[in-house]
Amino acid sequence: MKRNKTLSSLGEFGLIDFIKKNNTRPQKYHNVCIDIGDDCFCFKSERNSKYLVTTDILIENTHFKRQWSTPEQIGEKAVEVNVSDIASMGAAKPLYLFISLGIPKDTQESYVKRLFKSIKAACDKHGIHISGGDTVSSEFITVSITLIGMAFDGVITRNKAANNDLICVTGTFGDSGAGLDILQKSDIKTLKLFEKQLVKKHLLPQARIKTANLMAKNINITAMTDSSDGLFKSIELLTADNNQGACIDIEKIPVSKALRKFSGGDKKKLYSYALFGAEEFELVFTINPKDKPKLQRLVPQVSYIGTVNNTNGVKYFENGKKQKVEYCGFKHF
Amino acid sequence: MKRNKTLSSLGEFGLIDFIKKNNTRPQKYHNVCIDIGDDCFCFKSERNSKYLVTTDILIENTHFKRQWSTPEQIGEKAVEVNVSDIASMGAAKPLYLFISLGIPKDTQESYVKRLFKSIKAACDKHGIHISGGDTVSSEFITVSITLIGMAFDGVITRNKAANNDLICVTGTFGDSGAGLDILQKSDIKTLKLFEKQLVKKHLLPQARIKTANLMAKNINITAMTDSSDGLFKSIELLTADNNQGACIDIEKIPVSKALRKFSGGDKKKLYSYALFGAEEFELVFTINPKDKPKLQRLVPQVSYIGTVNNTNGVKYFENGKKQKVEYCGFKHF
């Protein structure tokens, strides 16, 4: 019954769509370059400096648990997640970070200091200045971060991929999702080495900002996003806006040795994690095929997993045979 | 024992001080005009456009309760609180708003839509464009907002009051604090008219941005802040940084008829609310005495409650007699 719909049934993307549909058109003085709905919002100053803004919120028991993560890991991840959004826009530098912390009253002072020091250390690594914040009491630890960066040249959006563009990715996929499952199901004191590697990818993702800067300065990237909601979702984001589609070679999706070991030869399990495991923060982007040789020389580690086409919808192939892939990703609502 | 200190004993201002002390100096490319610790952070673009940034987080049961506030009131207050920080910087226009919402899974879709629509309506009122956001699940409703604005000319900080400057305020004080106490202690269905007026000031504060713009464009305001943490704290903020002090005439602090009625002739109660009641969002500012006639013509409603001096500490007087004022304000931790 529509009247009694809860947010759980509406879903996170439904809410963002609702905001987009009900939003007002920006006025001329807003100088909007890229509106709500991409990895970052972008506005320009009166003299054409382009600013990127992103915001993310991490809430205890939704995004992390205190028994799994040290305050150092929570702080570093909160920064990296936002830096990853800046990286997704191309050649850019993160500059100003604002933290709102919700902290339970009985939290040890030392815990809060460790959390803050890790946020600061992650900021230092990226040359970010902590520029403001708000601290309030709450029942659960809440870390809300807004990050402002500056774009050097053009800004790469999600929706400019052309027909026949190659779909490219950095890193490997599925580790973070498998790491989360391990944390949820296993005794974390008795983990094997490959399990520890997967868990580490979940707890301490690293934004690909250096690679993004290097590529964006040298290659014409036609569209880009990060894989924060999983590779499947990223491919959808890069194609759906233009009613485009894609053909993806499943076996070309890069996966780690640790994930292969964890999947124990079960290919369905392996590629389910690789496609739907969230919080990976790798770059998923498109280029014109003629730029492939240049990109191969520049960043040899990039993988080429498929091609954009003009059909509506993304199709998955394994050794030339069409495969149905099933959703088992993380849902916020 | 220091080792076991909780955040409750450290306090909110202690944490912000910790952040300030442990922060890194901004680099040249950051173009920082006003660093962390004022109502807004301020940076300038390469060509001198000045941007103001503020962030605030409202968490259910800390800042509001669902049984007290409609989603419309929660949304509007969340925006006004941030607009008030922009107003505190002088002649400025709020431009871009970013919302991170934490929403419990079982929340009705209609509730979230009402919350968002009220945020949008408040933004429309101020010409603000909703520019981004993040929605996640949480145990309690969490509304984290970052607002970016642009300063027209100079920016008014908290720490530039001079000796003999007059301390000026807009509006009345204590209503919001009394409103909160009424909500906590009374059956809200059977409130008297004056109680309803006090409650409304708590649930729906209005940012004084029009007055701030008008004054900042015409008068040399030497220092300004808003009274989000109570008038007592605001006066401290305007003087403490320069080891200044102030003399305040308690009976000159403007209070509403509703608060007088609520206090029932108990002056101690009346001025305790007026000085320590938080979430008032009035402007507290200083001017050179020679500018008083001009300000009186421009904004007749402004009250003049005291004078800045070079002694360390703020002293309170009632009919020329020094009074001790006691803290009973709202503490986050």
Interface residues (C-beta under 8 A of the other chain):
Chain A: R3 N4 K5 T6 L7 S8 S9 L10 E12 L15 I16 F18 I19 N22 N23 T24 P26 Q27 Y29 H30 V32 D35 I36 C40 F41 F43 S45 E46 R47 S49 Y51 V53 T54 T55 D56 I57 L58 I59 N61 T62 H63 K93 L95 Y96 F98 I99 S100 L101 G102 I103 P104 K105 D106 T107 Q108 E109 S110 V112 K113 F116 K117 K120 C123 D124 G127 H129 I130 S131 G132 G133 D134 T135 V136 S137 S138 E139 F140 T142 S144 T146 I148 H332 F333
Chain B: R3 N4 K5 T6 L7 S8 S9 L10 E12 L15 I16 F18 I19 N22 N23 T24 P26 Q27 Y29 H30 V32 D35 I36 C40 F41 F43 S45 E46 R47 S49 Y51 V53 T54 T55 D56 I57 I59 N61 T62 H63 K93 L95 Y96 F98 I99 S100 L101 G102 I103 P104 K105 D106 T107 Q108 E109 S110 V112 K113 F116 K117 K120 C123 D124 G127 H129 I130 S131 G132 G133 D134 T135 V136 S137 S138 E139 F140 T142 S144 T146 I148 H332 F333
